[in-house]
Amino acid sequence: MYVVCKEHLELAIEMFVDEYEDAPDIVDLKDTEFSDWDPPVQCSHCEQAGKFLVV
């Protein structure tokens, strides 16, 4: 699972496919709320705001 900015979305998809050998689901964090989990505020690869969850 990766929380990433738009710039690193493609990289996160590639990393997910390499690790799990399956296509990930992409969740737009501005359109989704989680009741039991608060997503990280910044991208896993840089200091920009995390906008997508790759899972």
DSSP file (Angstrom, degrees, kcal/mol; ACC not computed):
  #  RESIDUE AA STRUCTURE BP1 BP2  ACC     N-H-->O    O-->H-N    N-H-->O    O-->H-N    TCO  KAPPA ALPHA  PHI   PSI    X-CA   Y-CA   Z-CA
    1    1 A M              0   0    0      0, 0.0     2,-0.4     0, 0.0    54,-0.2   0.000 360.0 360.0 360.0 132.2    0.0    0.0    0.0
    2    2 A Y  E     -A   54   0A   0     52,-2.1    52,-3.2     2,-0.0     2,-0.6  -0.991 360.0-154.0-133.4 138.4    1.4    3.4   -1.0
    3    3 A V  E     +A   53   0A   0     -2,-0.4    41,-2.5    50,-0.2     2,-0.3  -0.970  36.5 164.0-108.2 122.0    0.2    6.9   -0.5
    4    4 A V  E     -A   52   0A   0     48,-2.5    48,-2.5    -2,-0.6    47,-2.3  -0.903  38.2-114.4-139.3 161.6    1.6    9.1   -3.3
    5    5 A C    >   -     0   0    0     -2,-0.3     3,-0.6    45,-0.3     4,-0.4  -0.356  47.4 -96.5 -83.1 173.5    1.3   12.4   -5.1
    6    6 A K  G >  S+     0   0    0      1,-0.2     3,-1.0     2,-0.2     4,-0.4   0.866 123.1  59.2 -61.6 -36.4    0.3   12.6   -8.7
    7    7 A E  G 3  S+     0   0    0      1,-0.2    -1,-0.2     2,-0.1     4,-0.2   0.827 111.8  38.6 -63.1 -33.6    3.9   12.8   -9.8
    8    8 A H  G <> S+     0   0    0     -3,-0.6     4,-2.2     1,-0.2    -1,-0.2   0.276  85.8 101.0-102.6  10.0    4.8    9.4   -8.1
    9    9 A L  H <> S+     0   0    0     -3,-1.0     4,-2.2    -4,-0.4     5,-0.2   0.927  82.6  48.8 -61.3 -47.0    1.6    7.5   -9.0
   10   10 A E  H  > S+     0   0    0     -4,-0.4     4,-2.3     1,-0.2    -1,-0.2   0.896 110.9  50.9 -62.2 -40.7    3.1    5.6  -11.9
   11   11 A L  H  > S+     0   0    0     -4,-0.2     4,-2.5     1,-0.2    -1,-0.2   0.914 109.8  49.9 -61.9 -43.8    6.1    4.6   -9.8
   12   12 A A  H  X S+     0   0    0     -4,-2.2     4,-2.4     2,-0.2    -2,-0.2   0.881 109.4  51.7 -64.5 -38.2    3.9    3.3   -7.0
   13   13 A I  H  X S+     0   0    0     -4,-2.2     4,-2.5     2,-0.2    -1,-0.2   0.935 111.1  47.7 -62.7 -45.9    1.8    1.3   -9.5
   14   14 A E  H  X S+     0   0    0     -4,-2.3     4,-2.5     1,-0.2    -2,-0.2   0.910 112.0  49.5 -61.5 -42.9    5.0   -0.3  -10.9
   15   15 A M  H  X S+     0   0    0     -4,-2.5     4,-2.1     2,-0.2    -1,-0.2   0.905 111.4  49.5 -63.2 -41.8    6.3   -1.1   -7.4
   16   16 A F  H  X S+     0   0    0     -4,-2.4     4,-3.1     2,-0.2     5,-0.4   0.935 112.0  47.4 -62.6 -47.5    2.9   -2.7   -6.5
   17   17 A V  H  X S+     0   0    0     -4,-2.5     4,-2.1     1,-0.2    -2,-0.2   0.899 111.9  50.8 -62.7 -41.4    2.9   -4.8   -9.6
   18   18 A D  H  < S+     0   0    0     -4,-2.5    -1,-0.2    -5,-0.2    -2,-0.2   0.894 117.7  39.4 -61.8 -39.8    6.5   -5.9   -9.0
   19   19 A E  H  < S+     0   0    0     -4,-2.1    -2,-0.2    -5,-0.2    -1,-0.2   0.910 131.7  21.8 -78.7 -43.8    5.7   -6.9   -5.4
   20   20 A Y  H  < S-     0   0    0     -4,-3.1    -3,-0.2     2,-0.2    -2,-0.2   0.512  88.0-134.7-107.0  -6.9    2.3   -8.5   -5.7
   21   21 A E  S  < S+     0   0    0     -4,-2.1     2,-0.3    -5,-0.4    -4,-0.2   0.860  75.0  95.0  52.3  40.0    2.2   -9.5   -9.5
   22   22 A D  S    S-     0   0    0     -6,-0.3    -2,-0.2    -5,-0.1    -1,-0.2  -0.975  84.5 -95.3-151.7 156.3   -1.3   -8.0   -9.7
   23   23 A A        -     0   0    0     -2,-0.3     2,-0.1    -3,-0.1   -10,-0.0  -0.579  43.6-132.1 -76.5 137.5   -2.9   -4.7  -10.7
   24   24 A P        -     0   0    0      0, 0.0     2,-0.4     0, 0.0    -1,-0.1  -0.370  10.8-116.7 -83.9 165.8   -3.6   -2.4   -7.8
   25   25 A D        -     0   0    0     -2,-0.1    30,-2.7     2,-0.0     2,-0.5  -0.843  26.2-145.7 -93.6 141.2   -6.7   -0.4   -7.0
   26   26 A I  E     -B   54   0A   0     -2,-0.4     2,-0.5    28,-0.2    28,-0.2  -0.949  13.6-168.2-112.3 123.6   -6.2    3.4   -7.1
   27   27 A V  E     -B   53   0A   0     26,-2.7    26,-2.7    -2,-0.5     2,-0.7  -0.952  18.8-137.8-115.4 126.0   -8.2    5.5   -4.6
   28   28 A D  E >>  -B   52   0A   0     -2,-0.5     3,-1.3    24,-0.2     4,-0.5  -0.734  14.0-154.0 -80.1 114.7   -8.4    9.2   -4.9
   29   29 A L  T 34 S+     0   0    0     22,-2.4     3,-0.3    -2,-0.7    -1,-0.2   0.704  89.0  61.7 -68.9 -20.0   -8.0   10.4   -1.3
   30   30 A K  T 34 S+     0   0    0     21,-0.5    -1,-0.3     1,-0.2    22,-0.1   0.743 109.6  42.4 -76.6 -20.1   -9.9   13.7   -1.8
   31   31 A D  T <4 S+     0   0    0     -3,-1.3     2,-0.4     1,-0.0    -1,-0.2   0.456 110.2  65.1-100.2  -3.2  -13.0   11.7   -2.7
   32   32 A T     <  -     0   0    0     -4,-0.5     2,-0.4    -3,-0.3    -5,-0.0  -0.954  55.8-167.2-129.3 139.5  -12.8    9.0    0.0
   33   33 A E        -     0   0    0     -2,-0.4     2,-0.4     5,-0.0     5,-0.1  -0.964  11.3-150.1-121.4 143.3  -13.0    9.0    3.8
   34   34 A F        -     0   0    0     -2,-0.4     3,-0.0     3,-0.3    -2,-0.0  -0.932   4.7-155.3-113.1 134.6  -11.9    6.1    6.0
   35   35 A S  S    S+     0   0    0     -2,-0.4    -1,-0.1     1,-0.2     3,-0.1   0.836  93.7  27.4 -78.1 -32.5  -13.6    5.6    9.4
   36   36 A D  S    S+     0   0    0      1,-0.1     2,-0.4     0, 0.0    -1,-0.2   0.313 117.6  54.7-113.6   7.8  -10.8    3.7   11.1
   37   37 A W        -     0   0    0     -3,-0.0    -3,-0.3     2,-0.0    -1,-0.1  -0.991  56.5-155.1-148.7 133.4   -7.7    5.0    9.3
   38   38 A D        -     0   0    0     -2,-0.4     3,-0.1    -5,-0.1    -5,-0.0  -0.942  29.1-131.8-105.3 117.9   -6.1    8.4    8.6
   39   39 A P        -     0   0    0      0, 0.0    11,-0.1     0, 0.0    14,-0.0  -0.303  33.8 -89.2 -66.9 152.3   -3.9    8.3    5.5
   40   40 A P        -     0   0    0      0, 0.0    10,-0.1     0, 0.0     4,-0.1  -0.263  31.6-132.9 -56.9 148.6   -0.5    9.8    5.7
   41   41 A V  S    S+     0   0    0      8,-0.1     9,-2.3    -3,-0.1     2,-0.3   0.822  81.7  46.9 -77.0 -32.3   -0.4   13.5    4.8
   42   42 A Q  B    S-C   49   0B   0      7,-0.3     7,-0.3     1,-0.1   -39,-0.1  -0.765  93.3 -87.1-117.7 162.1    2.5   13.4    2.5
   43   43 A C        -     0   0    0      5,-3.0   -39,-0.3    -2,-0.3     3,-0.2  -0.193  30.2-127.6 -57.9 146.0    3.7   11.3   -0.4
   44   44 A S  S    S+     0   0    0    -41,-2.5   -40,-0.1     1,-0.2    -1,-0.1   0.659 108.6  39.0 -68.8 -16.3    5.8    8.1    0.3
   45   45 A H  S    S+     0   0    0    -42,-0.2     2,-0.2     3,-0.1    -1,-0.2   0.533 125.7   4.4-115.1 -10.1    8.5    9.3   -2.1
   46   46 A C  S    S-     0   0    0      2,-0.2    -1,-0.0    -3,-0.2   -38,-0.0  -0.833  81.0 -89.4-155.9-167.8    8.7   13.1   -1.6
   47   47 A E  S    S+     0   0    0     -2,-0.2     3,-0.1    -5,-0.1    -3,-0.0   0.339  82.8 111.0-100.9   6.8    7.3   15.9    0.6
   48   48 A Q  S    S-     0   0    0      1,-0.1    -5,-3.0    -6,-0.1    -2,-0.2  -0.311  82.7 -80.3 -74.4 164.5    4.3   16.8   -1.6
   49   49 A A  B     -C   42   0B   0     -7,-0.3     2,-0.5     1,-0.1    -7,-0.3  -0.416  45.1-115.7 -66.3 137.6    0.8   16.0   -0.3
   50   50 A G        +     0   0    0     -9,-2.3   -45,-0.3     1,-0.2    -1,-0.1  -0.643  42.5 165.0 -74.4 124.2   -0.4   12.4   -0.7
   51   51 A K        +     0   0    0    -47,-2.3   -22,-2.4    -2,-0.5   -21,-0.5   0.619  55.0  46.2-115.3 -20.7   -3.3   12.4   -3.1
   52   52 A F  E     -AB   4  28A   0    -48,-2.5   -48,-2.5   -24,-0.2     2,-0.5  -0.961  60.0-148.4-132.0 144.8   -3.7    8.7   -4.1
   53   53 A L  E     -AB   3  27A   0    -26,-2.7   -26,-2.7    -2,-0.4     2,-0.7  -0.959  12.3-160.7-108.8 123.3   -3.8    5.4   -2.3
   54   54 A V  E      AB   2  26A   0    -52,-3.2   -52,-2.1    -2,-0.5   -28,-0.2  -0.923 360.0 360.0-106.7 113.6   -2.3    2.5   -4.3
   55   55 A V              0   0    0    -30,-2.7   -29,-0.2    -2,-0.7    -1,-0.1   0.327 360.0 360.0-143.8 360.0   -3.6   -0.7   -2.8
